[in-house]
Amino acid sequence: MADEDRTRTDSGAGDASAKHRPGAAASGQTRTASRRVARARQRRRWAVEGVAALACLAALISYLGIRSDPAPDDDQAARPDGVTGVAARSPGFPATDGRTADAGVAEPGLRPRQRPPSPDPTPSATAPAPPPPAQQPPVLSVTRAEMPAEVNLTAVGTRDWMHWGQRGANSSVRKRAGSGEIVDEGGAGTRVAWDGNQEHVRWSDGSSQRSARDSADGVYTCGAGNGFSLSVAGSGEPRTVQLYGGTWMARGRLEARLSTGGPASSAVLEDPYTSKSAQFTVTFTVPKGARLLLTWKVEKVFTPHCGNVGLQAVAVR
């Protein structure tokens, strides 16, 4: 027990002596100084970072101020000496003394030239459609001439032709592939075939009879008021009709009129003593769907023995 108490006493004395050794005090001062130095360095770092932040903020504000400045006018240009100035303008602004102001020099009292307001857009209007071509007014005329000794119906009737009496009183021959514009409407009196006409006709494009040469055939009807009625279709274009007919001891009248109405036109063929032939030319224009109406009839007879009018052919071109 005495040994243990001695040992404890010695150990406590050792600890007390250790605390008061000079080396231990120096070590504690060093740690305190290190902490002060660290804190000083931290404050300097914060100060440097603050200054850097303020410098960045100032640079940003300066940059934004430059970007927000208005761009230079389009009329400014670089001068040859490198200095930016006002580009030359076209002359024409009057100066205060009546002279023309120099380009790019502002004159006192002048107001900026005002640009006239743009006109309101005019609504585009659709151009009116051109009027349809005016249709030819109705035309009608009848003339008479001597009938040629021979008539070529193929050459004369380029659109259509028709011949009567080739095979009897009720027979007729038409142009093959013709327009069909000629229509036999009949007529008063009895038709009689006749093969003794002095003038002859020919053709080479017939329908029921392909061709004929030197045909003297035709038809006739006797008595005042009797005759033939024909019609020719119109198309709105001028048409010419040739009618080949004759009389025997009678006065015949060819009367032409239009189905649309209006004045008629006529021509007379007369011989009290013998037979006579003629070529009647009818010129007309009527709208499509309208017709030329022809009546070739006995107006007066000079003999009780069948004064008559005769018909050989009609052609259209």
WOTA-V632288 format. One record per residue. N is the residue number from 1. RES is the residue in one letter. PHI is phi in radians with two decimals (NA if undefined). Layout:
# WOTA-V632288
n=N res=RES phi=PHI
n=N res=RES phi=PHI
This chain:
# WOTA-V632288
n=1 res=M phi=NA
n=2 res=A phi=-1.05
n=3 res=D phi=-1.11
n=4 res=E phi=-1.16
n=5 res=D phi=-1.11
n=6 res=R phi=-1.20
n=7 res=T phi=-1.10
n=8 res=R phi=-1.03
n=9 res=T phi=-1.11
n=10 res=D phi=-1.14
n=11 res=S phi=-1.13
n=12 res=G phi=-1.19
n=13 res=A phi=-1.11
n=14 res=G phi=-1.09
n=15 res=D phi=-1.17
n=16 res=A phi=-1.17
n=17 res=S phi=-1.18
n=18 res=A phi=-1.14
n=19 res=K phi=-1.13
n=20 res=H phi=-1.79
n=21 res=R phi=-1.39
n=22 res=P phi=-1.06
n=23 res=G phi=-1.10
n=24 res=A phi=-1.19
n=25 res=A phi=-1.16
n=26 res=A phi=-1.13
n=27 res=S phi=-1.11
n=28 res=G phi=-1.13
n=29 res=Q phi=-1.14
n=30 res=T phi=-1.06
n=31 res=R phi=-1.13
n=32 res=T phi=-1.14
n=33 res=A phi=-1.12
n=34 res=S phi=-1.09
n=35 res=R phi=-1.18
n=36 res=R phi=-1.10
n=37 res=V phi=-1.10
n=38 res=A phi=-1.09
n=39 res=R phi=-1.16
n=40 res=A phi=-1.10
n=41 res=R phi=-1.06
n=42 res=Q phi=-1.10
n=43 res=R phi=-1.17
n=44 res=R phi=-1.10
n=45 res=R phi=-1.10
n=46 res=W phi=-1.12
n=47 res=A phi=-1.11
n=48 res=V phi=-1.12
n=49 res=E phi=-1.14
n=50 res=G phi=-1.12
n=51 res=V phi=-1.09
n=52 res=A phi=-1.10
n=53 res=A phi=-1.12
n=54 res=L phi=-1.13
n=55 res=A phi=-1.11
n=56 res=C phi=-1.09
n=57 res=L phi=-1.09
n=58 res=A phi=-1.13
n=59 res=A phi=-1.11
n=60 res=L phi=-1.11
n=61 res=I phi=-1.11
n=62 res=S phi=-1.12
n=63 res=Y phi=-1.11
n=64 res=L phi=-1.13
n=65 res=G phi=-1.12
n=66 res=I phi=-1.16
n=67 res=R phi=-1.15
n=68 res=S phi=-1.44
n=69 res=D phi=-1.18
n=70 res=P phi=-1.09
n=71 res=A phi=-1.19
n=72 res=P phi=-1.08
n=73 res=D phi=-1.05
n=74 res=D phi=-1.13
n=75 res=D phi=-1.53
n=76 res=Q phi=-1.50
n=77 res=A phi=-2.50
n=78 res=A phi=-1.34
n=79 res=R phi=-1.36
n=80 res=P phi=-1.02
n=81 res=D phi=-1.45
n=82 res=G phi=1.63
n=83 res=V phi=-1.55
n=84 res=T phi=-1.36
n=85 res=G phi=-2.49
n=86 res=V phi=-1.43
n=87 res=A phi=-1.20
n=88 res=A phi=-1.16
n=89 res=R phi=-1.81
n=90 res=S phi=-1.18
n=91 res=P phi=-1.14
n=92 res=G phi=2.40
n=93 res=F phi=-1.38
n=94 res=P phi=-1.24
n=95 res=A phi=-1.46
n=96 res=T phi=-1.16
n=97 res=D phi=-1.68
n=98 res=G phi=1.67
n=99 res=R phi=-1.49
n=100 res=T phi=-1.36
n=101 res=A phi=-1.17
n=102 res=D phi=-1.14
n=103 res=A phi=-1.11
n=104 res=G phi=1.40
n=105 res=V phi=-1.83
n=106 res=A phi=-1.38
n=107 res=E phi=-1.81
n=108 res=P phi=-1.16
n=109 res=G phi=1.50
n=110 res=L phi=-1.43
n=111 res=R phi=-1.80
n=112 res=P phi=-1.00
n=113 res=R phi=-1.12
n=114 res=Q phi=-1.55
n=115 res=R phi=-1.56
n=116 res=P phi=-1.08
n=117 res=P phi=-1.10
n=118 res=S phi=-1.17
n=119 res=P phi=-1.15
n=120 res=D phi=-1.09
n=121 res=P phi=-1.07
n=122 res=T phi=-1.42
n=123 res=P phi=-1.07
n=124 res=S phi=-1.20
n=125 res=A phi=-1.81
n=126 res=T phi=-1.22
n=127 res=A phi=-1.10
n=128 res=P phi=-1.09
n=129 res=A phi=-1.15
n=130 res=P phi=-1.09
n=131 res=P phi=-1.12
n=132 res=P phi=-1.09
n=133 res=P phi=-0.97
n=134 res=A phi=-1.09
n=135 res=Q phi=-1.33
n=136 res=Q phi=-1.11
n=137 res=P phi=-1.13
n=138 res=P phi=-0.99
n=139 res=V phi=-2.28
n=140 res=L phi=-2.71
n=141 res=S phi=-2.66
n=142 res=V phi=-2.31
n=143 res=T phi=-2.27
n=144 res=R phi=-2.22
n=145 res=A phi=-2.54
n=146 res=E phi=-1.23
n=147 res=M phi=-1.32
n=148 res=P phi=-1.08
n=149 res=A phi=-1.13
n=150 res=E phi=-2.47
n=151 res=V phi=-2.09
n=152 res=N phi=-1.63
n=153 res=L phi=-1.13
n=154 res=T phi=-1.09
n=155 res=A phi=-1.38
n=156 res=V phi=-1.37
n=157 res=G phi=-1.64
n=158 res=T phi=-1.17
n=159 res=R phi=-1.72
n=160 res=D phi=-2.88
n=161 res=W phi=-2.68
n=162 res=M phi=-2.62
n=163 res=H phi=-2.23
n=164 res=W phi=-2.09
n=165 res=G phi=1.47
n=166 res=Q phi=-1.16
n=167 res=R phi=-2.33
n=168 res=G phi=2.06
n=169 res=A phi=-1.13
n=170 res=N phi=-1.82
n=171 res=S phi=-1.73
n=172 res=S phi=-2.65
n=173 res=V phi=-2.16
n=174 res=R phi=-2.02
n=175 res=K phi=-1.18
n=176 res=R phi=-1.22
n=177 res=A phi=1.06
n=178 res=G phi=-1.34
n=179 res=S phi=-1.32
n=180 res=G phi=1.25
n=181 res=E phi=-1.28
n=182 res=I phi=-1.49
n=183 res=V phi=-2.23
n=184 res=D phi=-1.47
n=185 res=E phi=-1.61
n=186 res=G phi=1.62
n=187 res=G phi=2.46
n=188 res=A phi=-1.39
n=189 res=G phi=1.62
n=190 res=T phi=-1.73
n=191 res=R phi=-1.45
n=192 res=V phi=-2.28
n=193 res=A phi=-1.33
n=194 res=W phi=-2.55
n=195 res=D phi=-2.13
n=196 res=G phi=-2.07
n=197 res=N phi=-1.17
n=198 res=Q phi=-1.28
n=199 res=E phi=-1.70
n=200 res=H phi=-1.93
n=201 res=V phi=-2.19
n=202 res=R phi=-2.56
n=203 res=W phi=-2.80
n=204 res=S phi=-2.39
n=205 res=D phi=-2.36
n=206 res=G phi=-1.35
n=207 res=S phi=-1.62
n=208 res=S phi=-1.24
n=209 res=Q phi=-2.30
n=210 res=R phi=-1.05
n=211 res=S phi=-2.59
n=212 res=A phi=-2.71
n=213 res=R phi=-2.28
n=214 res=D phi=0.94
n=215 res=S phi=-1.42
n=216 res=A phi=-1.78
n=217 res=D phi=-1.38
n=218 res=G phi=-3.07
n=219 res=V phi=-2.33
n=220 res=Y phi=-2.54
n=221 res=T phi=-2.50
n=222 res=C phi=-1.75
n=223 res=G phi=1.66
n=224 res=A phi=-1.06
n=225 res=G phi=1.56
n=226 res=N phi=-1.63
n=227 res=G phi=2.92
n=228 res=F phi=-2.23
n=229 res=S phi=-2.12
n=230 res=L phi=-2.32
n=231 res=S phi=-2.53
n=232 res=V phi=-2.31
n=233 res=A phi=-1.24
n=234 res=G phi=-1.71
n=235 res=S phi=-2.43
n=236 res=G phi=1.57
n=237 res=E phi=-1.95
n=238 res=P phi=-1.08
n=239 res=R phi=-2.29
n=240 res=T phi=-2.17
n=241 res=V phi=-2.02
n=242 res=Q phi=-1.95
n=243 res=L phi=-2.01
n=244 res=Y phi=-1.92
n=245 res=G phi=-2.56
n=246 res=G phi=-2.75
n=247 res=T phi=-2.34
n=248 res=W phi=-2.40
n=249 res=M phi=0.85
n=250 res=A phi=-2.77
n=251 res=R phi=-1.92
n=252 res=G phi=-1.90
n=253 res=R phi=-2.19
n=254 res=L phi=-1.72
n=255 res=E phi=-1.99
n=256 res=A phi=-2.09
n=257 res=R phi=-2.60
n=258 res=L phi=-1.87
n=259 res=S phi=-1.14
n=260 res=T phi=-1.42
n=261 res=G phi=1.68
n=262 res=G phi=1.80
n=263 res=P phi=-1.21
n=264 res=A phi=-1.70
n=265 res=S phi=-2.35
n=266 res=S phi=-2.59
n=267 res=A phi=-2.54
n=268 res=V phi=-2.09
n=269 res=L phi=-2.27
n=270 res=E phi=-2.50
n=271 res=D phi=-2.72
n=272 res=P phi=-1.28
n=273 res=Y phi=-1.97
n=274 res=T phi=-2.67
n=275 res=S phi=-1.62
n=276 res=K phi=-2.65
n=277 res=S phi=-2.05
n=278 res=A phi=-2.69
n=279 res=Q phi=-1.95
n=280 res=F phi=-1.69
n=281 res=T phi=-1.96
n=282 res=V phi=-2.02
n=283 res=T phi=-1.89
n=284 res=F phi=-2.65
n=285 res=T phi=-2.52
n=286 res=V phi=-2.44
n=287 res=P phi=-1.08
n=288 res=K phi=-1.05
n=289 res=G phi=1.76
n=290 res=A phi=-1.57
n=291 res=R phi=-2.42
n=292 res=L phi=-1.58
n=293 res=L phi=-1.93
n=294 res=L phi=-2.06
n=295 res=T phi=-2.26
n=296 res=W phi=-2.02
n=297 res=K phi=-2.48
n=298 res=V phi=-1.37
n=299 res=E phi=-1.62
n=300 res=K phi=-2.72
n=301 res=V phi=-1.97
n=302 res=F phi=-2.02
n=303 res=T phi=-2.67
n=304 res=P phi=-1.32
n=305 res=H phi=-1.78
n=306 res=C phi=1.13
n=307 res=G phi=-1.08
n=308 res=N phi=-2.58
n=309 res=V phi=-2.06
n=310 res=G phi=-2.11
n=311 res=L phi=-2.38
n=312 res=Q phi=-1.86
n=313 res=A phi=-2.77
n=314 res=V phi=-2.37
n=315 res=A phi=-2.28
n=316 res=V phi=-2.25
n=317 res=R phi=-2.39
